[in-house]
Amino acid sequence: MRVSVVVPAFNAERTLGDCLRALRAQSYTAADLEIIVVDDGSRDGTAPIAQRNGVRVIRRQNGGPGAARNTGWRAARGDWVAFTDADCVPSRTWLAEMMRAVEPAGGPPPALGAAGATFGFDSKTPAARYVDLSGGLDAKRHLSHPLFPFAPSGNLLYRREALARSGGFDERYRTYEACELHQRLRARDKGEFVFAPRAVVLHRHRTTWAAYWRQQHGYGIGYGQFMLHHAARISWSFADELRAWGDVVAAGIGACRPGGAERRLVDLGTFVKRLAQRTAFTATYWNVAERARW
């Protein structure tokens, strides 16, 4: 088995079928591929949909996406483990392009892993369009971070043996577990991590501002946990916190400025994102009980 694809799913009956049909239609050799859906305690038709699509289904109690991904890759038989999400639709050549990137013909030794390009799927609402305009899932941009590069977990591939050596995702995280894992993998494994722009996945962004707020609030919790976990490398003071809240106020003022429709959408989305993340970060980072966990 060359590649295992792990799909964590929780109450995903609305989108999982499209994801699995896209995975079963991959141009990559079917004999070299297994698809694993980890049903993370769903209370809807997620598991029956996965079973009807003829993929391997592992059911577990709800523990969050990091725990579900760990369950999936630990059960995987492939030399490589690819991750995508139940609200994603991979392009037909997604895995073939990923494998071409990490195992180039006649090229250097196999890489540590790869990430592909993620674009919005049917982004018609203002909230969904904002994610596309702002590059919220732009792996190339995230991988260029000078201190903590990472790639979103909806379009990601790692060597299984590297995952095993690292122990996988840290299940204490609410979100941001993909960033934390990537730091450990890079520290332990000197193999190259590749951006594969032709390995395309389409993602269904949050369609309402309320749903987007909840998502970004979760990211703020995860970011606070990440900062606590790496406190020895990253200092964060009350002065830093005040400056960050100043950025939120500035974003709010910016959201009130006149301008074209696209600019106003970006300004509004930026304010929603910063306020949601900052509210959650502050409540997490300065929480005594949360600090004790790290």
PyMOL commands that set and color helices and strands:
alter all, ss='L'
color gray80, all
select helices_A, chain A and resi 16-24+30-32+46-52+65-75+94-102+126-134+139-143+160-166+177-188+209-229+238-254+261-285+288-293
alter helices_A, ss='H'
color red, helices_A
select strands_A, chain A and resi 3-9+33-40+56-60+80-83+88-90+113-120+156-159+193-203
alter strands_A, ss='S'
color yellow, strands_A
deselect
rebuild
show_as cartoon
